[in-house]
Amino acid sequence: MQIYPAIYLLDGKCVRLSHDNSDVTLYHERPLELMHRWIEMGATHLHVVDLDAAQYDRPINVRLLRHIVNFADLFVQIDAGIRSTHTITTLLRTGAARIVLGKIVTKNPLFAMHAAKRFPHQIACSIESKNGISTIPGRLKTSSIPSITLVHALQGVDTIIYSDTNTDRSMAGPNLPIYASMVKNSGVKIIASGGIYTEDHIQSLADVGVDGVIIDTAIYDGIISLDKIIQKYNSYKEK
């Protein structure tokens, strides 16, 4: 299981948005300094979200993303408001290992399938869910599509980043029955995101067999020791 510390970029700085996007918390002025600290702690994977790109529906921080990707030998996955294959190509040229598709997945699953076919093993689809129904990421609007149905429809996609909006930022922990069902029934790699605040949460996700976990606030606020969980879980196998 892989640990993905997360960086959310806004105006070139590391931030975190409130769930309704109305409030911004600044965590670090210099993303590369933060990355250097994480690398010293043993980080091998990184999840990067370009919030500027998500707002304007096009890459904004390509130069900074290139610096992040080439800063060290890390597996970097980027979520940057992707709406076209041209944007995917642009971001892959930065050296990113994987591109994450967000809102477009719910709105246009066919695009996601075509992208996965054109860029094999380099595409992940981010699915947010509320009560088992997929939502449009960042908009808090539900669709009419059950999350597992959407996952099964995404033929060719081999990695899903899944978040349950009922538990995200609630500190109540991840929705384990949902994750267990996803791992058992999806046939793809599942990366957990949202609502992960303690090592017990990570352990529970490892036990149900997720492929990775994305962690942000718990690291920034010092609730979880990044070096400790990397050492334990990057080589963890379900017992």
Phi, psi and omega in degrees: 000136182258144175260124179247095169295145188247140173241127176249116186264130173216121184055035176079008182240162178272122183224176170221132177268149170293166187297330178264011177065017183269345185226138181243129175251123178276126180254326181202137181284331188234101182304322183292326176295320178296317178300317180301319178297317181293322178298320177298334177275356176106008182299135176240343181231151182214138176249121184240129177242121176269097183292330176297317180295320179298327180286320186258001177061030175199156181297132180248320187252044184300318181297315179295320178299320178297318178298318180297313183296321185266004181294325180201173182277077180243154169274111184246127173248138188239132173246114187216050175059043186290130177230355185211158176293331177299317179295319177301313179300316180301316182287324176295329179291344173289344184105003179300144180278330184211142177250134183258125175265134184248258185303327183297336183295313180287323184282328184213074181302330181297323177299317180298319179294318178296320179296318180296324178289320182285326182237071186300135177066012179241008182238132169239148178248128180266124180237121172259144186223147172228120182055037176083000180251131182294145177243169175270112186308135177084350183244350178060021179257132179275149172265193175250015188255118172303140185302317182293328176295318178297318178300314181295331181285339185277067183297132180094342177280126184251359179221128178241130171260116190244134179224136177259113184292345177291332183250344181301125177067015177267346184065011179276350181097163182290158178279091188297319178302322178296313180295319178299319178294318179299313180298318184287322192252350187275325182078012179229172176286135179245124173252126183272140179215136176094135177074017183254106188235345183225165177294330176297322177298316180296316180300317180297319178292321176299320182293329179273353170098021177293156183277336181193168176225138176259127184232135180228281187303320182298329177282312182300322183273002177075017179285325179242138176272111186300315182298323180294314184286329176296313180300322183279316194258341179295342176245012184286136174237141181302132180273000000 
